[in-house]
Amino acid sequence: MNAMGCNLIEKAGSYLDGAMNSAERQTFDAHLTTCLECSAEVARIERLSRFIASAEMPAPENLVMKFRMRKNNQKRLVRMATILTGAAAAVLIVTTLSMILHPSDSTPASMSWQTVAVSQQIDASSQSDPDDPIAQLLLQERP
Protein backbone atom coordinates (compact mmCIF):
# COMPACT_ATOMS: atom_id res chain seq x y z
CA MET A 1 0.00 0.00 0.00
CA ASN A 2 1.34 3.47 -0.89
CA ALA A 3 0.58 6.86 0.73
CA MET A 4 -2.15 7.67 -1.80
CA GLY A 5 -3.98 4.33 -1.39
CA CYS A 6 -3.63 0.93 -2.92
CA ASN A 7 -2.18 0.91 -6.42
CA LEU A 8 -4.22 -2.18 -7.36
CA ILE A 9 -7.61 -0.49 -6.79
CA GLU A 10 -7.81 0.33 -10.51
CA LYS A 11 -8.06 -3.41 -11.23
CA ALA A 12 -11.35 -3.79 -9.32
CA GLY A 13 -13.45 -3.14 -12.41
CA SER A 14 -11.50 -5.63 -14.52
CA TYR A 15 -11.83 -8.18 -11.71
CA LEU A 16 -15.64 -7.86 -11.65
CA ASP A 17 -15.94 -7.74 -15.45
CA GLY A 18 -13.99 -11.00 -15.80
CA ALA A 19 -11.34 -9.27 -17.87
CA MET A 20 -8.43 -10.82 -15.93
CA ASN A 21 -6.77 -14.09 -16.83
CA SER A 22 -6.86 -16.82 -14.17
CA ALA A 23 -3.42 -16.00 -12.71
CA GLU A 24 -4.28 -12.30 -12.34
CA ARG A 25 -7.65 -13.19 -10.84
CA GLN A 26 -6.05 -15.50 -8.24
CA THR A 27 -3.51 -12.83 -7.33
CA PHE A 28 -6.24 -10.20 -6.95
CA ASP A 29 -8.41 -12.62 -4.91
CA ALA A 30 -5.51 -13.09 -2.50
CA HIS A 31 -4.99 -9.30 -2.41
CA LEU A 32 -8.66 -8.71 -1.52
CA THR A 33 -8.27 -10.75 1.66
CA THR A 34 -5.67 -8.31 2.97
CA CYS A 35 -6.63 -4.93 1.41
CA LEU A 36 -9.69 -3.22 2.88
CA GLU A 37 -9.59 -0.43 0.28
CA CYS A 38 -9.79 -2.80 -2.71
CA SER A 39 -12.44 -4.95 -0.97
CA ALA A 40 -14.56 -1.84 -0.38
CA GLU A 41 -14.13 -0.75 -4.01
CA VAL A 42 -15.19 -4.20 -5.29
CA ALA A 43 -18.25 -4.07 -3.00
CA ARG A 44 -19.09 -0.54 -4.19
CA ILE A 45 -18.88 -1.53 -7.85
CA GLU A 46 -21.00 -4.67 -7.20
CA ARG A 47 -23.71 -2.51 -5.53
CA LEU A 48 -23.64 -0.10 -8.46
CA SER A 49 -23.92 -2.97 -10.94
CA ARG A 50 -26.92 -4.44 -9.06
CA PHE A 51 -28.58 -1.01 -8.96
CA ILE A 52 -28.11 -0.49 -12.69
CA ALA A 53 -29.33 -4.03 -13.45
CA SER A 54 -32.48 -3.47 -11.37
CA ALA A 55 -33.41 -0.24 -13.15
CA GLU A 56 -36.37 -0.47 -15.48
CA MET A 57 -35.52 -0.08 -19.09
CA PRO A 58 -38.12 1.48 -21.39
CA ALA A 59 -39.59 -0.77 -24.01
CA PRO A 60 -37.71 -0.58 -27.33
CA GLU A 61 -40.95 0.16 -29.23
CA ASN A 62 -41.50 3.18 -27.02
CA LEU A 63 -37.99 4.41 -27.74
CA VAL A 64 -38.44 4.02 -31.48
CA MET A 65 -41.76 5.89 -31.36
CA LYS A 66 -40.22 8.72 -29.32
CA PHE A 67 -37.28 8.93 -31.71
CA ARG A 68 -39.60 9.14 -34.73
CA MET A 69 -41.75 11.81 -33.07
CA ARG A 70 -38.68 13.87 -32.20
CA LYS A 71 -37.36 13.47 -35.74
CA ASN A 72 -40.72 14.62 -37.18
CA ASN A 73 -40.77 17.61 -34.82
CA GLN A 74 -37.28 18.57 -35.96
CA LYS A 75 -38.37 18.31 -39.59
CA ARG A 76 -41.35 20.58 -38.88
CA LEU A 77 -39.11 23.07 -37.12
CA VAL A 78 -36.67 23.17 -40.05
CA ARG A 79 -39.57 23.52 -42.48
CA MET A 80 -41.04 26.41 -40.46
CA ALA A 81 -37.64 28.12 -40.21
CA THR A 82 -37.23 27.82 -43.99
CA ILE A 83 -40.67 29.33 -44.62
CA LEU A 84 -40.08 32.21 -42.21
CA THR A 85 -36.66 32.91 -43.69
CA GLY A 86 -38.18 33.02 -47.16
CA ALA A 87 -40.94 35.36 -45.98
CA ALA A 88 -38.41 37.69 -44.34
CA ALA A 89 -36.35 37.73 -47.53
CA ALA A 90 -39.45 38.53 -49.60
CA VAL A 91 -40.39 41.43 -47.30
CA LEU A 92 -36.84 42.76 -47.50
CA ILE A 93 -36.81 42.56 -51.31
CA VAL A 94 -40.25 44.19 -51.71
CA THR A 95 -39.34 46.99 -49.29
CA THR A 96 -36.03 47.65 -51.03
CA LEU A 97 -37.65 47.70 -54.49
CA SER A 98 -40.40 49.98 -53.21
CA MET A 99 -37.84 52.43 -51.85
CA ILE A 100 -35.88 52.35 -55.11
CA LEU A 101 -38.87 52.67 -57.43
CA HIS A 102 -40.86 55.17 -55.33
CA PRO A 103 -38.42 57.39 -53.45
CA SER A 104 -40.10 59.59 -50.87
CA ASP A 105 -39.88 63.38 -51.23
CA SER A 106 -40.70 64.01 -47.59
CA THR A 107 -38.17 64.00 -44.82
CA PRO A 108 -37.99 60.72 -42.95
CA ALA A 109 -39.40 60.78 -39.43
CA SER A 110 -35.97 60.27 -37.90
CA MET A 111 -34.72 63.43 -39.60
CA SER A 112 -37.71 65.61 -38.69
CA TRP A 113 -37.08 65.46 -34.94
CA GLN A 114 -33.43 66.27 -35.54
CA THR A 115 -34.35 69.32 -37.61
CA VAL A 116 -36.74 70.54 -34.92
CA ALA A 117 -34.17 69.99 -32.17
CA VAL A 118 -31.43 71.84 -34.05
CA SER A 119 -33.72 74.70 -35.05
CA GLN A 120 -34.84 75.17 -31.43
CA GLN A 121 -31.22 75.32 -30.37
CA ILE A 122 -30.53 77.90 -33.06
CA ASP A 123 -33.53 80.00 -31.96
CA ALA A 124 -32.36 79.86 -28.37
CA SER A 125 -28.82 80.92 -29.24
CA SER A 126 -29.65 84.44 -30.37
CA GLN A 127 -30.47 83.64 -33.98
CA SER A 128 -27.15 82.00 -34.91
CA ASP A 129 -24.00 83.22 -36.55
CA PRO A 130 -24.53 84.60 -40.08
CA ASP A 131 -21.27 82.95 -41.14
CA ASP A 132 -22.55 79.47 -40.21
CA PRO A 133 -23.94 77.99 -43.46
CA ILE A 134 -25.56 74.98 -41.77
CA ALA A 135 -27.48 77.13 -39.33
CA GLN A 136 -28.62 79.39 -42.16
CA LEU A 137 -29.76 76.39 -44.20
CA LEU A 138 -31.72 74.98 -41.28
CA LEU A 139 -33.35 78.33 -40.61
CA GLN A 140 -34.42 78.58 -44.24
CA GLU A 141 -35.96 75.07 -44.18
CA ARG A 142 -38.04 75.79 -41.07
CA PRO A 143 -41.75 75.95 -41.57
C-alpha positions as CSV (number, residue, x, y, z in Angstrom):
1,M,0.0,0.0,0.0
2,N,1.3,3.5,-0.9
3,A,0.6,6.9,0.7
4,M,-2.1,7.7,-1.8
5,G,-4.0,4.3,-1.4
6,C,-3.6,0.9,-2.9
7,N,-2.2,0.9,-6.4
8,L,-4.2,-2.2,-7.4
9,I,-7.6,-0.5,-6.8
10,E,-7.8,0.3,-10.5
11,K,-8.1,-3.4,-11.2
12,A,-11.3,-3.8,-9.3
13,G,-13.5,-3.1,-12.4
14,S,-11.5,-5.6,-14.5
15,Y,-11.8,-8.2,-11.7
16,L,-15.6,-7.9,-11.6
17,D,-15.9,-7.7,-15.4
18,G,-14.0,-11.0,-15.8
19,A,-11.3,-9.3,-17.9
20,M,-8.4,-10.8,-15.9
21,N,-6.8,-14.1,-16.8
22,S,-6.9,-16.8,-14.2
23,A,-3.4,-16.0,-12.7
24,E,-4.3,-12.3,-12.3
25,R,-7.7,-13.2,-10.8
26,Q,-6.0,-15.5,-8.2
27,T,-3.5,-12.8,-7.3
28,F,-6.2,-10.2,-7.0
29,D,-8.4,-12.6,-4.9
30,A,-5.5,-13.1,-2.5
31,H,-5.0,-9.3,-2.4
32,L,-8.7,-8.7,-1.5
33,T,-8.3,-10.8,1.7
34,T,-5.7,-8.3,3.0
35,C,-6.6,-4.9,1.4
36,L,-9.7,-3.2,2.9
37,E,-9.6,-0.4,0.3
38,C,-9.8,-2.8,-2.7
39,S,-12.4,-4.9,-1.0
40,A,-14.6,-1.8,-0.4
41,E,-14.1,-0.8,-4.0
42,V,-15.2,-4.2,-5.3
43,A,-18.2,-4.1,-3.0
44,R,-19.1,-0.5,-4.2
45,I,-18.9,-1.5,-7.9
46,E,-21.0,-4.7,-7.2
47,R,-23.7,-2.5,-5.5
48,L,-23.6,-0.1,-8.5
49,S,-23.9,-3.0,-10.9
50,R,-26.9,-4.4,-9.1
51,F,-28.6,-1.0,-9.0
52,I,-28.1,-0.5,-12.7
53,A,-29.3,-4.0,-13.4
54,S,-32.5,-3.5,-11.4
55,A,-33.4,-0.2,-13.2
56,E,-36.4,-0.5,-15.5
57,M,-35.5,-0.1,-19.1
58,P,-38.1,1.5,-21.4
59,A,-39.6,-0.8,-24.0
60,P,-37.7,-0.6,-27.3
61,E,-40.9,0.2,-29.2
62,N,-41.5,3.2,-27.0
63,L,-38.0,4.4,-27.7
64,V,-38.4,4.0,-31.5
65,M,-41.8,5.9,-31.4
66,K,-40.2,8.7,-29.3
67,F,-37.3,8.9,-31.7
68,R,-39.6,9.1,-34.7
69,M,-41.7,11.8,-33.1
70,R,-38.7,13.9,-32.2
71,K,-37.4,13.5,-35.7
72,N,-40.7,14.6,-37.2
73,N,-40.8,17.6,-34.8
74,Q,-37.3,18.6,-36.0
75,K,-38.4,18.3,-39.6
76,R,-41.3,20.6,-38.9
77,L,-39.1,23.1,-37.1
78,V,-36.7,23.2,-40.1
79,R,-39.6,23.5,-42.5
80,M,-41.0,26.4,-40.5
81,A,-37.6,28.1,-40.2
82,T,-37.2,27.8,-44.0
83,I,-40.7,29.3,-44.6
84,L,-40.1,32.2,-42.2
85,T,-36.7,32.9,-43.7
86,G,-38.2,33.0,-47.2
87,A,-40.9,35.4,-46.0
88,A,-38.4,37.7,-44.3
89,A,-36.3,37.7,-47.5
90,A,-39.5,38.5,-49.6
91,V,-40.4,41.4,-47.3
92,L,-36.8,42.8,-47.5
93,I,-36.8,42.6,-51.3
94,V,-40.2,44.2,-51.7
95,T,-39.3,47.0,-49.3
96,T,-36.0,47.6,-51.0
97,L,-37.6,47.7,-54.5
98,S,-40.4,50.0,-53.2
99,M,-37.8,52.4,-51.8
100,I,-35.9,52.3,-55.1
101,L,-38.9,52.7,-57.4
102,H,-40.9,55.2,-55.3
103,P,-38.4,57.4,-53.5
104,S,-40.1,59.6,-50.9
105,D,-39.9,63.4,-51.2
106,S,-40.7,64.0,-47.6
107,T,-38.2,64.0,-44.8
108,P,-38.0,60.7,-43.0
109,A,-39.4,60.8,-39.4
110,S,-36.0,60.3,-37.9
111,M,-34.7,63.4,-39.6
112,S,-37.7,65.6,-38.7
113,W,-37.1,65.5,-34.9
114,Q,-33.4,66.3,-35.5
115,T,-34.4,69.3,-37.6
116,V,-36.7,70.5,-34.9
117,A,-34.2,70.0,-32.2
118,V,-31.4,71.8,-34.1
119,S,-33.7,74.7,-35.1
120,Q,-34.8,75.2,-31.4
121,Q,-31.2,75.3,-30.4
122,I,-30.5,77.9,-33.1
123,D,-33.5,80.0,-32.0
124,A,-32.4,79.9,-28.4
125,S,-28.8,80.9,-29.2
126,S,-29.7,84.4,-30.4
127,Q,-30.5,83.6,-34.0
128,S,-27.1,82.0,-34.9
129,D,-24.0,83.2,-36.6
130,P,-24.5,84.6,-40.1
131,D,-21.3,82.9,-41.1
132,D,-22.6,79.5,-40.2
133,P,-23.9,78.0,-43.5
134,I,-25.6,75.0,-41.8
135,A,-27.5,77.1,-39.3
136,Q,-28.6,79.4,-42.2
137,L,-29.8,76.4,-44.2
138,L,-31.7,75.0,-41.3
139,L,-33.4,78.3,-40.6
140,Q,-34.4,78.6,-44.2
141,E,-36.0,75.1,-44.2
142,R,-38.0,75.8,-41.1
143,P,-41.7,76.0,-41.6
